[in-house]
Amino acid sequence: MNRHRSIPSLPVVLLVMLALALSACQPTSTDAMIHTGAYPGIRNLALTGSPGQQLLDRIAQRLNSAKTLHGRFTLTLQGRAATGTIKLEQWSAQGGKSRNETLTSTLPQAVAGSLTVSDGKKMWQYDPSQKVVYVGPAQQSSSILAVPGRGQVQLLLNTLLSVFGSSAGTLVSDKASVDGKAAYQVHVVPQESGDQGGSNTGSLSYQGEVYIDKSSEQPLRMDLTLASLGPVSMHFDAFELNAPVDSGKFTFVVPAGVKEEALPTASSSNSDLLSLAQAQKKAGHRLLAISGEHSEYILNGVTTLGTPKNAIYLLNYMQGSQVFTIAEGAPLANLEGAAGQSLNLRSTNATFAQINNLASLAWTEKGIGIRVTGQLTQDQATTIAQLLI
C-alpha cells in the first residue's frame, strides 16, 4: 500500500549514516571558573551564558557572514567496518559557488580524484573511477557552508561544518594543545529547541570535542561520535575566510573520454517522491518493503540518494504519528557503524544501536545493506525488519 501524506524532512543523521559508516567527556566546572576570571585569555565573553557556547557562536557568526571559504581537511573514520582517512579541499564563495575535491582516500566509498563543482547555476559531479561526470542545475544556497552535491563526502562535510551553529557547548579546558598550538577544548552536543541562538537539531545525535585556537579562535580539530555511526575526527589542516578565490575554481572542463550524464534530481518534497514500483524499476532489483497486508504501516514514497551507480533508496514510513525510514543500497553493505548489540535477524547478523531516542538496526542481505532508523525500541525495529518482503 502506498498512500501519501505530508511527511517531515529526512533526519540529518540518516543522511550522514548513508554517507559513510563512521570521545566524549563529561562537562566539568570550567564554565564557573571562567566567570570568576580564572581564564582571562578568553575575549569578549558575556557575563551570562556558557563561555563554551560563546566561542561556538562567534565561530558560527564568522562562518555565516564570510564571503569566501578555503579549507583543507583530514577526515579520519574509525567505525568497526569502515576505517580510513580522507583528505579534502574545499573552496566556497557567495552565490552558490563551490569546489570540493577528494585529494586522497583509503576508503572505497570515497574515490581519490572525485570532485563536485558548482558555478552557482550549473553543477558537475565527477567520478573518475567510473569515468563519468553528472551534470545538472546547481543547488541553491545562501550559505558558503553548504557544500553542494549528493555524494557521500559532501553529506559528511556538510554535517560536520554545521556543528558550530547547531551545538550546545561547554568549555572543558583552556589548556589543550593541537599540533603544538594552545587551544580551547569545548564539549558539544546538539542544541535543544529551547537553547538560545539555535534551532532544534531534530534527530541528529552526537557528542564530542571541538578544539579552537586560543589566539585566532579558528577551529583546529573536532572529534565526534555520531549516533549509530561511530567516531569521526576532522582536522582543519588549513582554514581561511574572506581570502580571494580564483574564479577558475568554480568551472569544470570534462576530460577526454569521460561520459556526461544528467544529474539525478533528489528531493525530500512529496512531489519528487517515487512510488515503490518506480523505485524498483530504477534500482533494477526488488526493494524490501513491508507487506501490504500490514495496513497500519503507510509508505509515503521513496527518495533516492546518490548517483545511479551508487544509489541508496529511502523508504519513508509512518505508523500513526511515528516516522521511520528504511534505507537500502549496496553502498551500505557490511558497514556496521558504531558499536551496538549484535543479534540474529533474517538468518544473518545485525547490529542494533541507540543514542538518546534515535535507533538504528543495520544488516546486510544478498549484498544489499539495509538500515531501519527512527525513534524506535529494539522490539519495534526488529518487528519492522521481520515484516520486510
ZAPATOR-269990 format. One line per 10 residues: number of its first residue (from 1); their letters; for each residue y negated, x negated, z of C-alpha. Coordinates in Angstrom, 3 decimals. Layout:
REM residues N
NUM) a) Y X Z | ...
END
This chain:
REM residues 389
1) mnrhrsipsl) 0.000 0.000 0.000 | -3.387 -1.399 -0.981 | -6.198 0.720 0.422 | -9.652 -0.826 0.502 | -12.059 -0.727 3.402 | -15.122 -2.742 4.232 | -13.892 -5.889 5.933 | -15.634 -8.743 7.725 | -16.067 -12.088 6.003 | -13.288 -14.650 6.240
11) pvvllvmlal) -13.196 -16.611 9.505 | -14.761 -20.028 9.109 | -11.878 -21.712 10.891 | -9.465 -20.228 8.364 | -11.334 -21.854 5.500 | -11.026 -25.196 7.212 | -7.387 -24.570 8.065 | -6.702 -24.002 4.420 | -8.622 -27.090 3.520 | -6.628 -29.713 5.428
21) alsacqptst) -4.237 -29.994 8.360 | -6.320 -31.936 10.537 | -10.965 -35.311 22.723 | -12.140 -33.084 24.667 | -13.730 -33.945 28.074 | -14.772 -31.587 30.841 | -18.562 -31.330 31.322 | -19.952 -33.356 34.192 | -23.054 -33.032 36.299 | -25.052 -35.243 33.923
31) damihtgayp) -27.402 -32.389 32.973 | -28.611 -32.079 36.544 | -29.128 -35.850 36.733 | -31.389 -35.767 33.695 | -33.604 -33.107 35.208 | -34.137 -35.389 38.196 | -35.212 -38.254 35.939 | -32.012 -40.280 36.075 | -32.092 -40.690 32.263 | -35.723 -41.344 31.339
41) girnlaltgs) -34.760 -42.569 27.861 | -34.305 -39.032 26.535 | -37.524 -37.969 24.842 | -39.387 -34.674 24.883 | -36.780 -32.679 26.785 | -37.831 -29.324 28.202 | -37.597 -28.927 31.965 | -35.358 -25.926 31.481 | -32.180 -25.659 29.490 | -29.485 -28.198 28.717
51) pgqqlldria) -30.579 -31.721 27.699 | -27.451 -31.971 25.558 | -28.451 -28.763 23.828 | -31.949 -30.105 23.279 | -30.508 -33.127 21.478 | -28.375 -30.951 19.198 | -31.278 -28.616 18.497 | -33.573 -31.461 17.465 | -30.962 -32.823 15.041 | -30.360 -29.333 13.634
61) qrlnsaktlh) -34.099 -28.814 13.125 | -34.439 -32.098 11.240 | -31.434 -31.278 9.070 | -32.665 -27.793 8.273 | -36.174 -28.953 7.352 | -35.163 -32.023 5.333 | -35.853 -32.115 1.597 | -33.077 -34.605 0.778 | -29.955 -35.977 2.423 | -27.829 -39.019 1.658
71) grftltlqgr) -24.800 -39.926 3.697 | -21.557 -41.865 3.646 | -18.848 -40.501 5.897 | -15.397 -41.586 7.014 | -13.120 -38.712 7.994 | -10.011 -39.547 9.979 | -7.341 -36.860 10.304 | -4.679 -37.063 12.963 | -2.519 -33.970 12.527 | 1.226 -34.412 13.002
81) aatgtikleq) 1.950 -33.785 9.326 | -1.347 -34.953 7.843 | -2.641 -38.311 8.983 | -5.023 -40.398 6.961 | -8.579 -41.348 6.112 | -11.065 -40.096 3.537 | -14.318 -41.859 2.661 | -17.029 -39.634 1.162 | -20.541 -39.998 -0.172 | -22.942 -37.079 -0.309
91) wsaqggksrn) -26.371 -36.583 -1.909 | -28.275 -33.309 -1.496 | -31.741 -32.060 -2.436 | -33.580 -28.792 -2.182 | -32.986 -26.349 -4.979 | -29.215 -26.337 -4.587 | -28.767 -29.869 -5.980 | -25.814 -31.815 -4.650 | -23.242 -34.509 -5.403 | -20.110 -35.087 -3.328
101) etltstlpqa) -17.752 -37.963 -4.166 | -14.381 -38.856 -2.648 | -14.514 -42.654 -2.640 | -11.111 -43.427 -1.136 | -8.328 -41.319 0.324 | -4.911 -41.842 1.873 | -4.177 -38.099 1.854 | -2.554 -36.327 -1.094 | -4.799 -33.298 -0.512 | -7.914 -35.335 -1.388
111) vagsltvsdg) -7.888 -37.370 -4.597 | -9.957 -40.559 -4.805 | -12.499 -40.263 -7.609 | -12.813 -36.494 -7.396 | -16.332 -35.139 -7.204 | -18.397 -31.968 -7.192 | -21.859 -31.963 -8.759 | -24.497 -29.236 -8.870 | -27.895 -29.323 -10.563 | -28.881 -26.048 -8.909
121) kkmwqydpsq) -27.858 -23.958 -11.910 | -24.531 -25.378 -13.042 | -21.640 -26.842 -11.072 | -18.918 -29.295 -12.108 | -15.766 -29.853 -10.053 | -13.847 -32.854 -11.387 | -10.200 -33.590 -10.605 | -9.253 -36.991 -12.084 | -5.564 -36.600 -11.205 | -5.325 -33.520 -13.443
131) kvvyvgpaqq) -7.869 -34.793 -15.995 | -9.754 -31.516 -15.776 | -13.283 -30.502 -14.827 | -14.023 -26.948 -13.755 | -17.468 -25.742 -14.822 | -19.349 -22.685 -13.608 | -22.573 -21.375 -12.126 | -23.924 -23.199 -9.099 | -23.510 -21.720 -5.663 | -26.953 -20.724 -4.457
141) sssilavpgr) -28.108 -22.029 -1.077 | -31.451 -22.812 0.520 | -29.957 -25.482 2.791 | -29.258 -29.087 1.834 | -26.341 -28.953 4.299 | -24.392 -26.545 2.101 | -22.004 -28.801 0.187 | -21.077 -26.879 -2.987 | -17.581 -26.481 -4.316 | -14.378 -24.824 -3.209
151) gqvqlllntl) -12.325 -27.955 -2.773 | -10.644 -28.956 0.451 | -13.026 -31.817 1.216 | -16.143 -29.676 0.658 | -14.916 -27.000 3.054 | -14.194 -29.546 5.764 | -17.506 -31.404 5.376 | -19.456 -28.127 5.428 | -17.813 -27.156 8.692 | -18.444 -30.489 10.391
161) lsvfgssagt) -22.107 -30.634 9.362 | -22.616 -27.115 10.715 | -21.603 -28.219 14.221 | -25.120 -29.426 15.092 | -26.633 -25.986 14.575 | -23.782 -23.848 15.882 | -22.716 -25.591 19.089 | -23.480 -25.408 22.783 | -23.959 -28.966 24.002 | -23.589 -30.632 27.413
171) lvsdkasvdg) -24.704 -34.213 27.896 | -21.756 -36.190 29.274 | -23.202 -39.724 29.251 | -26.169 -41.778 28.130 | -24.147 -44.998 28.323 | -21.790 -44.505 25.386 | -21.579 -47.020 22.534 | -20.642 -46.662 18.854 | -20.396 -49.816 16.716 | -22.498 -51.685 19.243
181) kaayqvhvvp) -25.243 -49.043 19.269 | -26.271 -47.379 22.524 | -25.512 -43.692 22.251 | -25.587 -40.336 23.998 | -22.267 -38.535 24.302 | -22.593 -34.740 24.016 | -19.662 -32.400 24.614 | -19.733 -29.495 22.129 | -18.107 -26.075 21.948 | -19.065 -23.059 19.804
191) qesgdqggsn) -22.152 -21.154 20.875 | -21.588 -17.732 22.338 | -23.539 -14.780 20.981 | -25.914 -14.888 23.910 | -26.842 -18.550 23.575 | -30.442 -19.089 22.707 | -31.177 -20.530 19.322 | -27.800 -19.900 17.769 | -25.556 -17.192 16.492 | -22.022 -16.360 17.355
201) tgslsyqgev) -19.696 -18.685 15.531 | -17.068 -15.980 15.375 | -13.512 -17.293 15.261 | -14.382 -20.968 14.747 | -12.885 -22.568 17.872 | -13.341 -26.265 18.555 | -14.267 -28.712 21.255 | -15.050 -32.385 21.317 | -17.687 -35.066 21.449 | -20.751 -35.884 19.352
211) yidksseqpl) -22.311 -39.359 19.650 | -26.033 -39.727 18.938 | -28.025 -42.952 18.532 | -30.356 -43.329 21.532 | -33.157 -44.979 19.606 | -33.249 -42.828 16.473 | -31.384 -39.699 17.616 | -29.333 -39.893 14.433 | -25.670 -38.796 14.579 | -23.198 -41.678 14.720
221) rmdltlaslg) -19.787 -40.044 15.148 | -18.076 -36.818 16.096 | -14.569 -36.407 17.477 | -13.444 -32.789 17.393 | -10.285 -30.815 17.924 | -10.291 -27.628 15.864 | -8.166 -24.654 16.836 | -4.790 -24.599 15.109 | -5.743 -27.694 13.094 | -5.782 -30.699 15.361
231) pvsmhfdafe) -8.139 -33.652 15.769 | -10.620 -34.826 13.172 | -13.148 -37.639 13.522 | -16.181 -38.145 11.304 | -18.033 -41.441 11.352 | -21.554 -41.499 9.893 | -21.378 -44.821 8.023 | -24.853 -44.195 6.571 | -27.169 -41.251 7.043 | -30.765 -40.725 5.934
241) lnapvdsgkf) -33.049 -37.759 5.388 | -36.012 -37.331 3.023 | -35.319 -40.535 1.077 | -35.844 -40.406 -2.726 | -32.710 -39.469 -4.693 | -32.274 -40.335 -8.370 | -32.163 -37.093 -10.354 | -29.247 -38.527 -12.325 | -27.049 -37.977 -9.293 | -27.191 -34.242 -9.993
251) tfvvpagvke) -25.854 -34.356 -13.543 | -22.334 -34.869 -14.841 | -21.063 -36.071 -18.211 | -17.493 -35.024 -18.923 | -15.368 -38.161 -19.535 | -13.460 -38.535 -22.781 | -10.022 -36.967 -22.666 | -10.908 -34.630 -19.805 | -10.388 -30.905 -20.356 | -13.064 -28.379 -19.390
261) ealptasssn) -12.049 -25.104 -17.777 | -14.034 -22.242 -16.295 | -14.522 -22.491 -12.548 | -12.753 -19.511 -10.967 | -15.032 -17.183 -9.081 | -14.319 -16.824 -5.393 | -15.988 -14.426 -3.021 | -15.167 -12.534 0.129 | -17.032 -9.451 -1.029 | -14.868 -6.395 -1.670
271) sdllslaqaq) -15.945 -6.221 -5.332 | -14.245 -9.535 -6.056 | -11.019 -8.922 -4.142 | -7.819 -8.849 -6.166 | -5.046 -6.352 -5.747 | -1.680 -7.741 -4.711 | -0.340 -7.222 -8.240 | -3.320 -9.047 -9.759 | -2.953 -11.940 -7.312 | 0.777 -12.270 -8.017
281) kkaghrllai) 0.121 -12.353 -11.747 | -2.482 -15.042 -11.226 | -0.183 -17.041 -8.943 | 2.754 -16.771 -11.313 | 5.124 -16.035 -8.434 | 5.756 -13.406 -5.792 | 3.422 -13.433 -2.803 | 4.911 -12.414 0.516 | 3.303 -9.225 1.839 | 4.013 -6.587 4.445
291) sgehseyiln) 6.304 -3.871 3.178 | 4.558 -0.667 2.115 | 6.841 1.217 4.487 | 4.664 -0.008 7.338 | 1.581 2.057 6.540 | -0.142 1.077 9.788 | -0.932 -2.271 8.141 | -3.636 -1.927 5.473 | -4.069 -4.593 2.801 | -7.753 -4.879 1.930
301) gvttlgtpkn) -7.150 -7.098 -1.074 | -6.502 -10.746 -1.834 | -9.024 -13.596 -2.003 | -8.336 -16.816 -3.914 | -9.444 -20.264 -2.763 | -9.284 -23.485 -4.722 | -8.664 -24.287 -8.355 | -5.834 -22.693 -10.370 | -3.510 -25.679 -9.984 | -4.168 -25.903 -6.244
311) aiyllnymqg) -4.755 -22.288 -5.220 | -4.392 -20.612 -1.842 | -4.127 -16.825 -1.629 | -5.567 -14.980 1.372 | -4.156 -11.525 2.073 | -6.723 -9.650 4.168 | -5.111 -7.140 6.511 | -6.186 -4.591 9.086 | -4.170 -2.730 11.706 | -6.507 -0.274 13.349
321) sqvftiaega) -9.529 -2.352 14.377 | -7.578 -5.611 14.324 | -8.199 -8.004 11.426 | -5.871 -10.820 10.414 | -5.186 -12.937 7.339 | -2.012 -14.212 5.732 | -2.635 -17.392 3.717 | -0.090 -18.624 1.184 | -0.052 -21.620 -1.125 | 1.657 -24.876 -1.995
331) planlegaag) -1.242 -26.943 -0.502 | -0.317 -25.502 2.919 | 3.331 -26.576 2.722 | 4.587 -28.738 5.598 | 1.145 -29.016 7.204 | 1.873 -28.341 10.845 | -1.647 -28.944 12.131 | -2.304 -29.024 15.873 | 0.487 -29.241 18.419 | 1.839 -25.862 19.414
341) qslnlrstna) 5.002 -24.054 20.348 | 7.919 -24.536 17.979 | 10.100 -21.548 17.212 | 12.741 -20.407 14.775 | 11.374 -17.932 12.252 | 12.754 -16.580 8.990 | 15.569 -19.156 9.061 | 13.170 -22.086 9.340 | 10.963 -23.852 11.890 | 7.488 -22.501 12.615
351) tfaqinnlas) 4.605 -23.510 14.878 | 2.519 -21.115 16.949 | -0.795 -22.465 18.270 | -3.589 -20.700 20.107 | -7.005 -21.770 21.390 | -9.163 -19.166 23.092 | -8.483 -15.917 21.197 | -7.586 -17.396 17.811 | -3.909 -17.756 16.964 | -2.105 -19.345 14.047
361) lawtekgigi) 1.555 -19.039 13.096 | 2.499 -21.555 10.390 | 5.679 -22.306 8.464 | 6.891 -23.361 5.009 | 9.195 -21.222 2.902 | 10.546 -22.203 -0.533 | 7.867 -24.851 -0.960 | 5.002 -22.492 -0.067 | 3.038 -22.905 3.146 | 2.273 -19.666 4.997
371) rvtgqltqdq) -0.168 -19.046 7.852 | -0.816 -15.875 9.821 | -4.207 -16.167 11.506 | -6.171 -13.828 13.743 | -6.747 -12.700 17.301 | -3.041 -12.150 17.825 | -0.442 -12.721 20.503 | 2.680 -14.671 19.637 | 4.717 -11.459 19.567 | 2.217 -9.804 17.213
381) attiaqlli) 2.152 -12.822 14.873 | 5.939 -13.127 14.733 | 6.317 -9.384 14.137 | 3.941 -9.650 11.170 | 5.893 -12.632 9.825 | 9.187 -10.756 10.026 | 7.717 -7.842 8.053 | 6.892 -10.016 5.040 | 8.975 -9.383 1.938
END
